[in-house]
Amino acid sequence: MKKAAAKRRPVIAVCGAGAAGPELDELAARVGEAIAEAGAVLVCGGLGGVMEAAARGAREAGGLTIGILPGSDTGEANAWIEAAVATDMGPARNAIIVATADAVVAVGGGYGTLSEIALALKMGKPVVSIGSWEVSGDVLKAAGPAEAVEMALNRIRVERR
């Protein structure tokens, strides 16, 4: 299984508030851009705020974006999501987002983001924070978007060995 995983592109989840201000939107867009430029795939919740900004940044940089939606209508995905997955699971879809990802980058966020961080830590996935929850020493802190993505990719490389 490890050999097959090593040949696929890394998948990085971007988690954050569904309604974010301009500063978090800019950070999220730059995270998405860095993910795309690194050749990784972005997965997120597929709706607004940080999710939309990250997906926009990734798509504008030529990246692949996947949205794991809480509802049953793929049409609810923001315009920057290339592949939408309807779950009809509400916030329980956070488990699918994290399970799909090789690493998680949290940008700001509320309780939904906290649940994604907790799920990632429980699943043994690397978590990198940019101004998000400080829940344990297991969450890596990044100063900015490029550093966050590089930290996530470095952890993915170590995990895939």
N, C-alpha and C positions, 0 to 999 in steps of 0.2 A: 504494500500500500504506500509506503514512503516513496518508492521510486516513481510511482504514478503521480503522486502529489508534487514531487520535485519538478516535473515537466510542465505543470500547469502554471498559469500566471498567478501571482499572489493576489489575494482578495483582502482588501482593507475596508472595514466598516467605519463609517463616520457617523457619530452619534451626537446629538445636541438638541436644543430646544426647538419645538415646532414653530415658535414665534420668537425670533431673535432680532436684536437691533443691528444697525449698520456695522458696528465693530465686529461682532461675532459672524455676521454674514461675510464680511471681507476675509476674516480668518478662515472660515469654512471653505470659501471659494478657492483660496490659496492652497488649502489642504487637498481639495479635489484636483486642482491643477497639478500639484506635486505627485499625487497618486498616478494620474494619467501619464505624466512625463516619465515616471519610473516604470511604465509598462504594466502596472498593477490594475486590478479591477476594483471599482468603488461599489460597495453595497451600503444601503441606508434604508431608512423607513419610508422613503419615497414621497413624502408630503412636503410641507413648507419649512420655512425657517432655515436652520443649519443644514437640514437634509437637502433642500432645494439649492441653497447656495453652493454646497459641496458638489452636488451633481452638475450644476451649471459650470463650475470651474473645471471639472473633469471633462465634460463633453466639449467645452470650448477648446480644451487642449487635446482633443481627439481620443479621449478615453471611453471605456465601456462603463455604463452605470446600470445598476440593478436596484430596484426599489421593492422592498418587502412590505406590502401594504397591510394596514390593520383591517380593512374592509373587504368586501367581496367584488368590488368594481375596479378593474385595472384602469379605468378612465379617471380615477381619482389621483393617479400619480401626477407629480409635477411634470412640466414640459421637458425637463432635462433627463428624465428617466428613459433609458433605452429599452430595458426589459423589466416589466412590472409583474410582480407575483402577488396575486390576491390571496389572502389567508382567511379572511372572515374570523380572525382571532382577537381583534382588538389589541391591547397592549401585550398580550401573550406572544404576539409576533416578534417581540424583541428577542426571544430565545432563538428564533429562526435566523434573524439578522446575525446574531453573535455566532451561532453554530456554522453559518455559511462562511464567516470571515476567518482569516488566518490571524488577524490582529485587529484591534479596535483603537480608533483615535476619537477621543471625546473632546468636543469643543463646547465649553460652557455647559448649559443644560440644567434640567430640573430632575424630578423624580424618575421620569422615563429613562433619562440618561443614566441615572444612578442604578436603575435596574439592569441596564445593559452592561455597565461596568461590573456589577456584582455577578451577573451571569458569565461574563467573559472570564473573570477571575475564577469562578467555580469550575468553568470548563478548561482552565489552564491556558487561556489565550492571553497574549501580551496586550496590555492596555497602556496607551500613551495619552496624557492629559495636556490640553492647552486651556488653562483657566477653568478646569472642571473640578469635579468632586475630588477631595483628598480623603480616600477611604482606607488606604493602607500603604505600607512601603512597597507593595507589589506594583503600584501604579507609577509608571515612569512619567516624569514631568519634562515637557519640551518648552523651549522659549518661543518657538514659532512653528509655522506650518512645515517648512522644509525639514527642520530638525525632527518634528514629530513623525513624518513619513519615513525618514531615514532610520529613526529608531525602530519603528514598526517593522520595516523591511529587514533590518539587521536581526531582530528577534525571530522573524519568520525564517530567515536563512539558517539560524542556529537550530530552530525546531525541526527543519527539514533534513538536517544532516543525519 
